[in-house]
Amino acid sequence: MYTKYFGFNEKPFTLTPNPRFVYLSKNHKEAFAHLLYGINNHYGFIELIGEVGTGKTTVLRTLLNQLNEDSYRSALIFNPCLTGVELLRSINHEFGLNSASEYANELLGELNGFLLRENKKGIIVVLVIDEAQNLSSGILEQLRLISNLETEDDKLIQIVLAGQPELSTLLELPGLRQLKQRIAVRYRLGSMSIDETRFYIRHRMAVAGETGGVSFSKAAVTLIHLYSRGLPRLINNLCDRTLLIGYGDERRHITAGITIQAIMEIMNIRRGKRFSLALAAGTIILVLVSVAFIMTSHYVRAYGAAAGSASIEKTKESIK
């Protein structure tokens, strides 16, 4: 609707992932570096944790795009609500193997043969499980058994478990302690800073081909950051709404007032005769500042990554 008015070739703040719009913040680059470090060093299990909307899928897609077919074979499982046999069949299917059998031992034997062949060729096999917090303890145990496929001195498959914080809670179950002990590299994906939020907004508009002179005031960006807590998905949602309001008002400069109006619409706050805009704005800002303080305290306490920080720094340098 507003794309022509603002001079965009396409909507810049869609919620669907598009690799052309990828923006890697400091946290995203660190997450990517940890995953690549764990894979290349054959650690077996790597864990990526992040709240809803932090950009886990963006990191995973970036990783898979970087794993060239000359050195890696990769598979992505994004519907982990499966039985043990269904999971094995899905894995085999993704690697182009026989997946017709209904017996786990046959499917596992097929997978083992494939892994041994790839290992002899010097190929690293990577299995990525997205939304892993939805896995049952039985399926996680099945993954541990898959990780047992190894030679005398090497892991035959590298498994990335990516999910929401509930995954960490799940791995605390006593029955999964063997699996938890095998996770050598961990990273908790945090939110973007206010500067990164500003760069993110500019980046997406530039990729969308903006030529209409649209801009966001510093106060608007601050409100967007406070509301979204630096989460890309929420930034997209709010920015899309602000541009829609700006289009309706024929304004190309997104101000704090427009942003507050957009937040009110998203939060379904109706401004009646007795509910002034100033009071609404004050209430929203107070709520946002409180949420920002809570989230900051949470991430200060949250753990970062695990092993090999020096090697990881080198990996980060290589992807800049």
For each residue, the residues with C-beta under 8 A, 3 or more apart:
1: 244 247
2: 5 6 8 243 244 246 247
3: 6 8 9 10 11 208
4: 7 8
5: 2 212 247
6: 2 3 210 212 214 243 246 247 252
7: 4 209 210 211 212 213 214
8: 2 3 4 11 12 205 208 209 210 212
9: 3 208 209
10: 3 208 209
11: 3 8 14 208 240
12: 8 21 204 205 207 208 210 239 243
13: 204 235 236 237 239 240 243
14: 11 18 236 240
15: 233 236 237
16:
17: 57 58 61
18: 14 21 22
19: 22 61 62 65
20: 207
21: 12 18 203 204 207 208
22: 18 19 58 61 62
23: 28 199 200 203 204 232
24: 28 29 32 58 59 62
25: 28 29 55 192 193 196 200
26: 29 30 193 196
27: 30 31 54 189 190 191 192
28: 23 24 25 31 32 55 58 59 62 189
29: 24 25 26 32 33 316 319 320
30: 26 27 33 34 187 304 305 312 316
31: 27 28 34 35 48 50 59 187 189
32: 24 28 29 35 36 59 62 63 66 316 319
33: 29 30 36 37 312 313 315 316 319
34: 30 31 37 38 46 48 185 186 187 305 306 312
35: 31 32 38 39 46 48 59 63 160 185 187
36: 32 33 39 40 63 66 315 319
37: 33 34 40 41 185 308 311 312 315
38: 34 35 41 43 46 158 160 184 185
39: 35 36 42 43 46 67 72 124 126 158 160
40: 36 37 124 315
41: 37 38 308 311
42: 39 124 154 155 158
43: 38 39 46 155 158 184 185 307
44: 147 155 157 158 159 182 184
45: 147 158 159 161 179 182 183 184 185
46: 34 35 38 39 43 158 159 160 161 183 184 185 186
47: 160 161 162 167 168 171 183 185 186 187
48: 31 34 35 56 59 60 160 161 162 163 186 187 189
49: 162 163 164 165 167 168 186 187 188 189
50: 31 54 55 56 162 164 188 189 190
51: 54 164 165 189 191 231
52: 164 231 233
53: 231 232 233 234
54: 27 50 51 189 190 191 231 232
55: 25 28 50 58 59 189 231 232 233
56: 48 50 59 60 130 162 163 189
57: 17 60 61 130
58: 17 22 24 28 55 61 62 232
59: 24 28 31 32 35 48 55 56 62 63 162 189
60: 48 56 57 63 64 76 128 130 160 162
61: 17 19 22 57 58 64 65
62: 19 22 24 28 32 58 59 65 66
63: 32 35 36 59 60 66 67 128 160
64: 60 61 67 74 76 128
65: 19 61 62
66: 32 36 62 63 319
67: 39 63 64 71 72 74 126
68: 71 72
69: 72 73
70:
71: 67 68 122 123 124
72: 39 67 68 69 123 124 125 126
73: 69 95 118 123 124 125 126
74: 64 67 125 126 127 128
75: 91 94 95 126 127 128
76: 60 64 94 128 130
77: 80 87 90 91 94 127 128 129 130
78: 130 131
79: 82 90 131
80: 77 87 129 130 131 132 134 135 139
81: 134
82: 79 86 87 90 139
83: 86 87 139
84: 87 88 104 138 139 142
85: 88 89 102 103 104 107
86: 82 83 89 90
87: 77 80 82 83 84 90 91 139 142 143
88: 84 85 91 92 99 104 107 108 111 142 146
89: 85 86 92 93 99 100 101 107
90: 77 79 82 86 87 93 94 99
91: 75 77 87 88 94 95 111 127 146
92: 88 89 95 97 98 99 107 110 111
93: 89 90 96 97 99
94: 75 76 77 90 91
95: 73 75 91 92 111 114 125
96: 93
97: 92 93 110 111 114
98: 92 101 107 110
99: 88 89 90 92 93 107
100: 89
101: 89 98 106 107 110
102: 85
103: 85 106 107
104: 84 85 88 107 108 142
105: 108 109
106: 101 103 109 110
107: 85 88 89 92 98 99 101 103 104 110 111
108: 88 104 105 111 112 145 146 149
109: 105 106 112 113
110: 92 97 98 101 106 107 113 114
111: 88 91 92 95 97 107 108 114 115 146 149
112: 108 109 115 116 149 156
113: 109 110 116 117
114: 95 97 110 111 117 118 125
115: 111 112 118 119 125 149 156 157
116: 112 113 119 120 151 156
117: 113 114 120 121
118: 73 114 115 121 123 124 125 156
119: 115 116 122 123 125 151 154 156
120: 116 117
121: 117 118
122: 71 119
123: 71 72 73 118 119
124: 39 40 42 71 72 73 118 158
125: 72 73 74 95 114 115 118 119 156 157 158
126: 39 67 72 73 74 75 157 158 159 160
127: 74 75 77 91 146 157 158 159 160
128: 60 63 64 74 75 76 77 159 160 162
129: 77 80 132 135 143 159 160 161 162 163
130: 56 57 60 76 77 78 80 162 163
131: 78 79 80 134 162 163 164
132: 80 129 135 161 162 163 167
133: 163 164 165 166 167 170
134: 80 81 131 163
135: 80 129 132 139 140 143 170
136: 139 140
137: 140 141 170 173 175 176
138: 84 141 142
139: 80 82 83 84 87 135 136 142 143
140: 135 136 137 143 144 170 171 176 179
141: 137 138 144 145 175 176 179
142: 84 87 88 104 138 139 145 146
143: 87 129 135 139 140 146 147 159 161 179
144: 140 141 147 148 178 179 182
145: 108 141 142 148
146: 88 91 108 111 127 142 143 149 157 159
147: 44 45 143 144 150 155 157 159 182
148: 144 145
149: 108 111 112 115 146 156 157
150: 147 154 155 156
151: 116 119 154 156
152:
153:
154: 42 119 150 151
155: 42 43 44 147 150 158
156: 112 115 116 118 119 125 149 150 151
157: 44 115 125 126 127 146 147 149
158: 38 39 42 43 44 45 46 124 125 126 127 155
159: 44 45 46 126 127 128 129 143 146 147
160: 35 38 39 46 47 48 60 63 126 127 128 129
161: 45 46 47 48 129 132 143 167 183
162: 47 48 49 50 56 59 60 128 129 130 131 132
163: 48 49 56 129 130 131 132 133 134 166 167
164: 49 50 51 52 131 133 167
165: 49 51 133 168 169
166: 133 163 169 170
167: 47 49 132 133 161 163 164 170 171
168: 47 49 165 171 172
169: 165 166 172
170: 133 135 137 140 166 167 173 176
171: 47 140 167 168 176 179 180 183
172: 168 169 176 180
173: 137 170 176 177
174: 177
175: 137 141
176: 137 140 141 170 171 172 173 179 180
177: 173 174 180 181
178: 144 181 182
179: 45 140 141 143 144 171 176 182 183
180: 171 172 176 177 183
181: 177 178
182: 44 45 144 147 178 179
183: 45 46 47 161 171 179 180 186
184: 38 43 44 45 46 306 307
185: 34 35 37 38 43 45 46 47 305 306 307 308
186: 34 46 47 48 49 183 303 305 306
187: 30 31 34 35 47 48 49 304 305 306
188: 49 50 299 302 303 304 305
189: 27 28 31 48 49 50 51 54 55 56 59
190: 27 50 54 230 299 302
191: 27 51 54 229 230 231 295 299
192: 25 27 196 197 200 225 230 231 232 235
193: 25 26 196 197 230
194: 197 198 221 222 225 230
195: 198 199
196: 25 26 192 193 199 200 230
197: 192 193 194 200 201 221 224 225 228 230 235
198: 194 195 201 202 216 221
199: 23 195 196 202 203
200: 23 25 192 196 197 203 204 232 235
201: 197 198 204 205 216 221 224 235 239
202: 198 199 205 206
203: 21 23 199 200 206 207
204: 12 13 21 23 200 201 207 208 236 239
205: 8 12 201 202 208 210 214
206: 202 203 209 210
207: 12 20 21 203 204
208: 3 8 9 10 11 12 21 204 205
209: 7 8 9 10 206
210: 6 7 8 12 205 206 214
211: 7
212: 5 6 7 8 252
213: 7 252
214: 6 7 205 210 243 246 252 253 254
215: 252 253 254
216: 198 201 220 221 224 239 242 253 254
217: 220 221 253 254 255 256
218: 221 222
219: 222 223 255 256 259
220: 216 217 223 224 242 254 255 256 258 259
221: 194 197 198 201 216 217 218 224 225
222: 194 218 219 225 226 256
223: 219 220 226 227 256 259 260 263 284 285 288
224: 197 201 216 220 221 227 228 235 238 239 242 259
225: 192 194 197 221 222 228 229 230 235 292
226: 222 223 229 285 288 289 291 292
227: 223 224 234 238 263 284 288
228: 197 224 225 231 232 234 235 237 238
229: 191 225 226 234 291 292 295
230: 190 191 192 193 194 196 197 225 235
231: 51 52 53 54 55 191 192 228 234 235
232: 23 53 54 55 58 192 200 228 235 236
233: 15 52 53 55 236 237
234: 53 227 228 229 231 237 238
235: 13 192 197 200 201 224 225 228 230 231 232 238 239
236: 13 14 15 204 232 233 239 240
237: 13 15 228 233 234 240 241 266
238: 224 227 228 234 235 241 242 259 262 263 266
239: 12 13 201 204 216 224 235 236 242 243
240: 11 13 14 236 237 243 244
241: 237 238 244 245 262 265 266
242: 216 220 224 238 239 245 246 254 258 259 262
243: 2 6 12 13 214 239 240 246 247 254
244: 1 2 240 241 247 248 262
245: 241 242 248 249 258 261 262 265
246: 2 6 214 242 243 249 251 252 253 254 258
247: 1 2 5 6 243 244 250
248: 244 245
249: 245 246 258
250: 247
251: 246 254 255 258
252: 6 212 213 214 215 246
253: 214 215 216 217 246
254: 214 215 216 217 220 242 243 246 251 258 259
255: 217 219 220 251 258 259
256: 217 219 220 222 223 259 260 281
257: 260 261 277 281
258: 220 242 245 246 249 251 254 255 261 262
259: 219 220 223 224 238 242 254 255 256 262 263
260: 223 256 257 263 264 277 280 281 284
261: 245 257 258 264 265
262: 238 241 242 244 245 258 259 265 266
263: 223 227 238 259 260 266 267 269 284
264: 260 261 267 269 270 271 280 284
265: 241 245 261 262 268 269
266: 237 238 241 262 263
267: 263 264 284
268: 265
269: 263 264 265 280 284
270: 264 275
271: 264 275 276 277 280
272: 275
273:
274:
275: 270 271 272 279 280
276: 271 279 280
277: 257 260 271 280 281
278: 281 282
279: 275 276 282 283
280: 260 264 269 271 275 276 277 283 284
281: 256 257 260 277 278 284 285
282: 278 279 285 286
283: 279 280 286 287
284: 223 227 260 263 264 267 269 280 281 287 288
285: 223 226 281 282 288 289
286: 282 283 289 290
287: 283 284 290 291
288: 223 226 227 284 285 291 292
289: 226 285 286 292 293
290: 286 287 293 294
291: 226 229 287 288 294 295
292: 225 226 229 288 289 295 296
293: 289 290 296 297
294: 290 291 297 298
295: 191 229 291 292 298 299
296: 292 293 299 300
297: 293 294 300 301
298: 294 295 301 302
299: 188 190 191 295 296 302
300: 296 297
301: 297 298
302: 188 190 298 299
303: 186 188
304: 30 187 188
305: 30 34 185 186 187 188 309 312
306: 34 184 185 186 187
307: 43 184 185
308: 37 41 185 311 312
309: 305 312 313
310: 313 314
311: 37 41 308 314 315
312: 30 33 34 37 305 308 309 315 316
313: 33 309 310 316 317
314: 310 311 317 318
315: 33 36 37 40 311 312 318 319
316: 29 30 32 33 312 313 319 320
317: 313 314 320
318: 314 315
319: 29 32 33 36 66 315 316
320: 29 316 317
